[in-house]
Amino acid sequence: MTIKANVSLLALNTLALPGRAEFFCRVASDDELAAALAHARTKKLRVTVLGGGSNVVLAGDISGLVIQMATRGIEQRQQGGASNTVHWTVAAGENWHQFVQHSLAEKSYGLENLSLIPGLVGAAPIQNIGAYGLEVSERFVSLRALEISTGKTLSFSNGDCQFGYRESIFKQGAAGQFVVTSVTMALSQQPNVDISYPALAAAFEHTAGRMPSPQQVGDAVCRIRQQKLPDPAVQPNAGSFFKNPVLEKDRWQQLQAQYPQLPGYPQADGSVKLPAAWLIDRAGWKGAQGQGCGVHREHALVLVNSAACSGRQLLQLAEDIIVDIKQRFGILLVMEPQVFGATK
Ligand SMILES: Cc1cc2nc3c(=O)[nH]c(=O)nc-3n(C[C@H](O)[C@H](O)[C@H](O)COP(=O)(O)OP(=O)(O)OC[C@H]3O[C@@H](n4cnc5c(N)ncnc54)[C@H](O)[C@@H]3O)c2cc1C
């Protein structure tokens, strides 16, 4: 492991934003990670963890040590008795989509709806990744992590992680305190696909009631995502830029009386989730251009770096959208990606 000074992070974030790490290293094993953290403690360097850079906004240079996870390793363990459950323990540096593909090839099912989400396995629990009706918390058993301030190894159960919609303890009370080293998930050898999400149901409506295989569901998810979402390699982006707001039922009913076409998805606790994309589209932001960046022409939730913008320019566009949506609908949009480098 080599620690380098003044390293460009432009190629390491899917928004292709400029920004430099004061110090940078890539760790290929948990021992290298422990050594990097010990170095940071000795030199009193602030630590920032980077996975695939698909959910971060670089607002500027990052002071301290940026550690990129490059650890590898996938293990499966059959659970006892007549159980069909297999526990998979996966190193934080493994690519998420490749792991999902691998699990399907090994006839372990349950992650097919989360196919093609960019990034690494270690980041999956950080914002409890979700798509097509499934969140990773529904398959998550536990994770192991190193505490940055002490180098101690800790284990977090599902309950410990305090998962919510695009949330976990690692974005709240424990933000910036741990590096996830591995994640354990429980998958099933028994196929039990869920195609209730509307886009998936539509993809299989001509199958005459025959249930698709998990691999077919995974393939359909990939096709839908490829048609719908811009490829960051072509149009740099970080996927959905804002979380979908969740409103109390009363507030939702008031709003729906004003905007009868406003879609809403009732949640188990009685609240209603509404698509941030609808609000942004309705406010006329779809396709809008800021300074070197804009809102995707077909996807109101995706901000794109269209002409080598800076993180500050992108955040200004996000702020303009947030202020406008608040004024028009009284709803405060919350950004999904984490902002790095703002405080130097
Ligand atoms: C085109 C596109 C589509 C997307 N679609 C979805 C989607 O459908 N659903 C969804 O939920 N997300 C989606 N995302 C967002 C993103 O892919 C996920 O949030 C992903 O989990 C981020 O992984 P990463 O490795 O790139 O993390 P990074 O962007 O590198 O990091 C994200 C955060 O996690 C922290 N982190 C990363 N690794 C670790 C670790 N090992 N230990 C501790 N902290 C860590 C970072 O410090 C940072 O705070 C999409 C992004 C893009 C670009």
Ligand as a Chemical Component Dictionary entry (heavy atoms), coordinates in Angstrom:
data_LIG
# 
_chem_comp.id                   LIG 
_chem_comp.type                 NON-POLYMER 
_chem_comp.pdbx_formal_charge   0 
_chem_comp.three_letter_code    LIG 
# 
loop_
_chem_comp_atom.comp_id 
_chem_comp_atom.atom_id 
_chem_comp_atom.alt_atom_id 
_chem_comp_atom.type_symbol 
_chem_comp_atom.charge 
_chem_comp_atom.model_Cartn_x 
_chem_comp_atom.model_Cartn_y 
_chem_comp_atom.model_Cartn_z 
_chem_comp_atom.pdbx_ordinal 
LIG C1  C1  C 0 -26.350 5.552 -12.611 1  
LIG C2  C2  C 0 -26.545 5.342 -11.122 2  
LIG C3  C3  C 0 -27.642 4.631 -10.667 3  
LIG C4  C4  C 0 -27.821 4.417 -9.293  4  
LIG N1  N1  N 0 -28.920 3.714 -8.884  5  
LIG C5  C5  C 0 -29.125 3.484 -7.570  6  
LIG C6  C6  C 0 -30.268 2.733 -7.136  7  
LIG O1  O1  O 0 -31.045 2.232 -7.930  8  
LIG N2  N2  N 0 -30.426 2.568 -5.792  9  
LIG C7  C7  C 0 -29.565 3.075 -4.884  10 
LIG O2  O2  O 0 -29.783 2.875 -3.684  11 
LIG N3  N3  N 0 -28.477 3.780 -5.266  12 
LIG C8  C8  C 0 -28.226 3.989 -6.583  13 
LIG N4  N4  N 0 -27.142 4.720 -6.989  14 
LIG C9  C9  C 0 -26.230 5.267 -5.982  15 
LIG C10 C10 C 0 -24.996 4.374 -5.708  16 
LIG O3  O3  O 0 -24.788 3.463 -6.751  17 
LIG C11 C11 C 0 -25.109 3.584 -4.404  18 
LIG O4  O4  O 0 -25.347 4.457 -3.328  19 
LIG C12 C12 C 0 -23.842 2.770 -4.104  20 
LIG O5  O5  O 0 -24.052 1.945 -2.984  21 
LIG C13 C13 C 0 -22.615 3.646 -3.866  22 
LIG O6  O6  O 0 -21.496 2.790 -3.873  23 
LIG P1  P1  P 0 -20.024 3.344 -4.044  24 
LIG O7  O7  O 0 -19.105 2.206 -3.787  25 
LIG O8  O8  O 0 -19.890 4.015 -5.343  26 
LIG O9  O9  O 0 -19.931 4.378 -2.840  27 
LIG P2  P2  P 0 -19.254 5.818 -2.823  28 
LIG O10 O10 O 0 -20.005 6.712 -3.726  29 
LIG O11 O11 O 0 -17.797 5.697 -3.038  30 
LIG O12 O12 O 0 -19.522 6.236 -1.318  31 
LIG C14 C14 C 0 -20.849 6.546 -0.895  32 
LIG C15 C15 C 0 -20.810 6.755 0.626   33 
LIG O13 O13 O 0 -20.508 5.510 1.260   34 
LIG C16 C16 C 0 -19.315 5.613 2.049   35 
LIG N5  N5  N 0 -18.601 4.362 1.901   36 
LIG C17 C17 C 0 -18.283 3.714 0.752   37 
LIG N6  N6  N 0 -17.660 2.553 1.041   38 
LIG C18 C18 C 0 -17.565 2.479 2.394   39 
LIG C19 C19 C 0 -17.007 1.530 3.299   40 
LIG N7  N7  N 0 -16.416 0.400 2.887   41 
LIG N8  N8  N 0 -17.068 1.792 4.629   42 
LIG C20 C20 C 0 -17.654 2.931 5.084   43 
LIG N9  N9  N 0 -18.204 3.857 4.277   44 
LIG C21 C21 C 0 -18.154 3.633 2.941   45 
LIG C22 C22 C 0 -18.568 6.811 1.483   46 
LIG O14 O14 O 0 -17.715 7.374 2.462   47 
LIG C23 C23 C 0 -19.712 7.719 1.081   48 
LIG O15 O15 O 0 -20.183 8.384 2.222   49 
LIG C24 C24 C 0 -26.906 4.937 -8.360  50 
LIG C25 C25 C 0 -25.786 5.647 -8.823  51 
LIG C26 C26 C 0 -25.605 5.846 -10.192 52 
LIG C27 C27 C 0 -24.395 6.574 -10.674 53 
# 
loop_
_chem_comp_bond.comp_id 
_chem_comp_bond.atom_id_1 
_chem_comp_bond.atom_id_2 
_chem_comp_bond.value_order 
_chem_comp_bond.pdbx_ordinal 
LIG C1  C2  SING 1  
LIG C2  C3  SING 2  
LIG C2  C26 DOUB 3  
LIG C3  C4  DOUB 4  
LIG C4  N1  SING 5  
LIG C4  C24 SING 6  
LIG N1  C5  DOUB 7  
LIG C5  C6  SING 8  
LIG C5  C8  SING 9  
LIG C6  O1  DOUB 10 
LIG C6  N2  SING 11 
LIG N2  C7  SING 12 
LIG C7  O2  DOUB 13 
LIG C7  N3  SING 14 
LIG N3  C8  DOUB 15 
LIG C8  N4  SING 16 
LIG N4  C9  SING 17 
LIG N4  C24 SING 18 
LIG C9  C10 SING 19 
LIG C10 O3  SING 20 
LIG C10 C11 SING 21 
LIG C11 O4  SING 22 
LIG C11 C12 SING 23 
LIG C12 O5  SING 24 
LIG C12 C13 SING 25 
LIG C13 O6  SING 26 
LIG O6  P1  SING 27 
LIG P1  O7  DOUB 28 
LIG P1  O8  SING 29 
LIG P1  O9  SING 30 
LIG O9  P2  SING 31 
LIG P2  O10 DOUB 32 
LIG P2  O11 SING 33 
LIG P2  O12 SING 34 
LIG O12 C14 SING 35 
LIG C14 C15 SING 36 
LIG C15 O13 SING 37 
LIG C15 C23 SING 38 
LIG O13 C16 SING 39 
LIG C16 N5  SING 40 
LIG C16 C22 SING 41 
LIG N5  C17 SING 42 
LIG N5  C21 SING 43 
LIG C17 N6  DOUB 44 
LIG N6  C18 SING 45 
LIG C18 C19 SING 46 
LIG C18 C21 DOUB 47 
LIG C19 N7  SING 48 
LIG C19 N8  DOUB 49 
LIG N8  C20 SING 50 
LIG C20 N9  DOUB 51 
LIG N9  C21 SING 52 
LIG C22 O14 SING 53 
LIG C22 C23 SING 54 
LIG C23 O15 SING 55 
LIG C24 C25 DOUB 56 
LIG C25 C26 SING 57 
LIG C26 C27 SING 58 
# 
